[in-house]
Amino acid sequence: MATVNDLYALFEAMLGQNSEAVNEGRVIRLLAQAGKEAWKCLVTMQSDDNWFVAESQSATPANPDYFANFVANTRDYVLPPDFHGLRMIEVVSPTDQRFTFKKRKIDDQEFEERRNRNDVYNESTFLFAIVGPAPGRMLLDAPPVVTIDAKLWYVKNFTLWTALTDSTAEIPDTLDTLMVEWALKRYTLGIGDQRWTAFQKYWEQAVYRSIQGHHRDVRGPEITDGVFEE
């Protein structure tokens, strides 16, 4: 399993004769930022490939993927601590399959009208909006009348590396060299150098080309009429 130490060793090798003067803590922080830049590219350039998608759980509140079940008389819920963006809400309990959830903007007229209703009503379709700074909150238009066992499928935030022993496995290893290049360029150029803008543009294009080899085919099967007919 690759670790930050592997990236650090490559950083020293690419830096060359000046590697003896490297500040370890500074390099780790730069490599972590390079990992975050790679994460940004993966979740924006190829969002349909579902990089960094995780599923929530409701059993262990201390974990970063915790999301409580929907419960009666409650319509505001805190999202998982590592939440970045929602992909799907899955109702888990077979007895609760009648419930569905549809996303709305907070100023959507229907959402606002349903949110402002004071009477209790038994809905099978819930409208919801996501608000607030990370991780944010999920607001339902109406409180459920029963507990609904559900989980979120969501894009999780990148966890910054802080030690040489931290795993880098969640980033495709084809990006290792590019992440080291990013950290090395920031290390040597510093802040405010006009060459940085051009490098960043080149780097993002290089990341995009590199991850094409990890492209996940999310299309449906291609079927030719008549091939499987008897």
matplotlib code that plots the C-alpha trace (Angstrom):
import matplotlib.pyplot as plt

x = [0.0, 1.4, 2.1, 3.1, 6.6, 6.7, 5.7, 8.3, 11.1, 10.1, 10.0, 13.6, 14.8, 13.2, 14.6, 18.1, 21.2, 19.2, 17.2, 19.3, 17.9, 14.3, 11.9, 9.9, 6.9, 6.6, 6.9, 4.2, 1.8, 2.5, 2.0, -1.3, -2.4, -1.3, -3.5, -6.4, -5.8, -6.0, -9.2, -10.7, -9.9, -11.3, -14.6, -15.2, -13.6, -15.0, -17.9, -19.9, -17.1, -18.1, -14.6, -14.6, -18.2, -18.9, -22.0, -23.2, -23.9, -26.1, -24.5, -21.4, -21.8, -18.1, -17.2, -16.9, -19.5, -22.3, -25.7, -28.7, -31.9, -34.8, -37.0, -40.5, -41.1, -37.6, -36.9, -33.4, -30.4, -26.6, -24.7, -21.7, -18.5, -16.7, -19.7, -19.0, -21.9, -24.9, -25.4, -28.3, -30.5, -31.2, -34.0, -32.7, -35.6, -37.9, -40.9, -39.9, -39.7, -42.7, -40.7, -38.8, -36.7, -36.4, -33.9, -35.0, -33.4, -34.3, -36.2, -38.2, -41.8, -43.2, -40.5, -41.2, -45.0, -44.6, -42.0, -44.3, -47.3, -48.0, -50.3, -48.9, -49.4, -48.2, -46.2, -44.5, -42.4, -40.1, -38.5, -35.2, -32.6, -29.0, -27.7, -24.9, -21.1, -19.4, -20.6, -24.0, -27.5, -30.3, -33.7, -36.8, -40.0, -41.9, -41.1, -41.6, -44.3, -42.2, -38.5, -37.0, -33.9, -31.9, -28.3, -26.6, -24.4, -22.2, -18.9, -16.6, -14.1, -10.4, -8.6, -5.4, -2.3, -0.4, 2.3, 4.7, 2.8, -0.6, -2.0, -2.4, -4.4, -7.6, -5.8, -4.9, -1.2, -0.9, -1.1, 1.8, 4.4, 2.0, 1.2, 4.9, 5.4, 2.7, 4.3, 7.8, 6.8, 5.0, 8.1, 10.5, 8.4, 6.7, 3.7, 3.2, 5.4, 3.7, 4.8, 2.5, -0.7, 0.7, 2.0, -1.4, -3.2, -0.7, -0.9, -4.7, -4.6, -2.0, -4.1, -7.1, -5.1, -3.6, -6.9, -8.3, -6.6, -8.7, -12.0, -14.8, -17.4, -20.7, -22.7, -25.4, -24.8, -24.7, -27.2, -27.5, -31.0, -31.4, -28.2, -29.8, -33.1, -34.1]
y = [0.0, 3.4, 6.0, 9.6, 8.4, 7.0, 10.4, 12.0, 9.8, 10.7, 14.4, 14.2, 12.3, 14.9, 17.8, 16.5, 17.9, 20.2, 17.4, 17.4, 20.8, 19.8, 20.6, 17.4, 19.0, 21.5, 18.9, 16.7, 19.7, 20.4, 16.8, 16.9, 19.9, 18.2, 15.3, 17.7, 19.2, 15.8, 15.1, 18.3, 17.1, 13.7, 14.8, 17.6, 16.4, 12.8, 13.1, 10.4, 7.9, 8.4, 8.9, 9.2, 8.0, 6.6, 5.3, 6.5, 4.4, 5.0, 2.7, 4.6, 8.4, 8.9, 7.9, 10.5, 8.6, 8.8, 9.9, 9.4, 7.7, 9.8, 9.9, 11.0, 14.6, 15.7, 17.3, 18.8, 16.5, 17.0, 15.5, 13.2, 15.1, 14.1, 15.0, 16.9, 16.3, 14.0, 11.4, 9.4, 8.5, 4.8, 3.6, 0.4, -1.2, -3.2, -2.0, 1.6, 1.3, 3.4, 6.5, 8.6, 11.7, 14.5, 17.4, 21.0, 24.4, 26.0, 28.8, 26.4, 27.4, 23.9, 23.2, 26.5, 25.9, 22.4, 23.5, 26.2, 23.9, 23.4, 20.4, 16.9, 14.9, 11.5, 11.9, 9.2, 11.6, 14.0, 17.1, 18.1, 20.9, 21.0, 24.1, 25.6, 25.3, 21.9, 19.4, 21.1, 20.1, 18.3, 20.0, 17.9, 19.7, 17.7, 15.5, 11.7, 10.1, 7.0, 6.1, 5.6, 3.5, 5.1, 5.8, 8.4, 7.7, 10.8, 12.2, 12.5, 15.2, 14.5, 13.8, 15.8, 13.7, 14.7, 12.0, 9.9, 6.8, 8.0, 6.0, 7.5, 4.6, 6.6, 8.5, 6.5, 5.7, 7.0, 10.5, 10.0, 11.7, 14.6, 15.2, 15.3, 17.7, 20.0, 19.9, 20.4, 23.4, 25.1, 24.3, 25.9, 28.8, 29.9, 32.2, 35.0, 33.7, 34.5, 31.1, 29.3, 30.1, 28.5, 25.5, 25.0, 24.9, 22.5, 20.3, 20.0, 19.0, 16.4, 15.0, 14.8, 12.9, 10.6, 9.5, 8.6, 5.2, 4.8, 5.8, 3.7, 2.7, 3.8, 3.4, 0.7, -2.4, -1.9, -4.3, -5.0, -6.0, -9.6, -10.9, -12.8, -13.5, -17.1]
z = [0.0, -1.1, 1.6, 1.8, 2.4, -1.1, -2.5, -0.2, -1.5, -5.0, -4.1, -2.8, -5.9, -8.2, -6.2, -6.6, -4.8, -2.6, -1.0, 2.2, 3.1, 2.7, 5.6, 6.1, 7.7, 4.9, 2.2, 3.8, 3.9, 0.2, -0.7, 1.1, -0.8, -4.0, -3.0, -2.5, -5.9, -7.4, -5.5, -6.9, -10.4, -9.9, -8.5, -11.0, -14.3, -14.1, -11.6, -13.3, -12.5, -8.8, -7.3, -3.5, -3.2, 0.2, 2.0, 5.3, 8.4, 11.4, 14.0, 15.1, 15.7, 16.2, 12.6, 9.8, 7.7, 10.3, 9.3, 11.7, 10.5, 9.7, 12.7, 13.6, 14.3, 13.0, 9.7, 10.2, 10.0, 10.2, 7.3, 7.8, 8.9, 5.7, 3.4, 0.2, -2.2, -2.3, -5.0, -3.8, -0.8, -0.5, 1.7, 3.4, 5.2, 2.9, 4.9, 4.2, 0.4, -0.1, 0.9, -1.7, -1.5, -4.1, -4.0, -4.2, -3.7, -0.4, -2.2, -4.4, -4.1, -3.4, -0.8, 0.9, 1.0, 2.4, 4.8, 6.2, 6.8, 10.5, 10.3, 10.5, 7.4, 6.3, 3.1, 1.1, -0.9, 0.9, -0.6, 0.8, 0.6, 1.7, 3.4, 5.4, 5.5, 5.4, 6.3, 6.2, 7.1, 5.3, 5.6, 4.9, 3.9, 6.5, 9.5, 9.0, 11.1, 11.5, 11.6, 8.1, 7.8, 5.0, 4.0, 1.9, -1.1, -1.2, -2.4, 0.7, 1.3, 0.9, 4.2, 4.3, 4.9, 8.0, 8.4, 6.2, 7.2, 5.9, 3.0, -0.4, -1.8, -2.4, -5.2, -8.3, -8.3, -11.9, -10.3, -7.9, -10.1, -10.9, -7.2, -6.5, -9.4, -8.0, -4.5, -6.0, -8.1, -5.2, -3.0, -5.5, -6.8, -3.6, -3.6, -6.1, -8.9, -12.2, -13.6, -11.2, -13.2, -16.4, -14.5, -12.8, -16.1, -17.6, -14.4, -14.5, -18.2, -17.3, -14.5, -16.9, -19.5, -16.8, -15.3, -18.7, -18.0, -14.9, -16.7, -15.5, -18.1, -16.6, -19.7, -20.1, -22.2, -25.9, -27.5, -31.2, -32.3, -33.2, -31.8, -28.9, -30.6, -31.0]

ax = plt.figure().add_subplot(projection="3d")
ax.plot(x, y, z, "-o")
ax.set_aspect("equal")
plt.show()
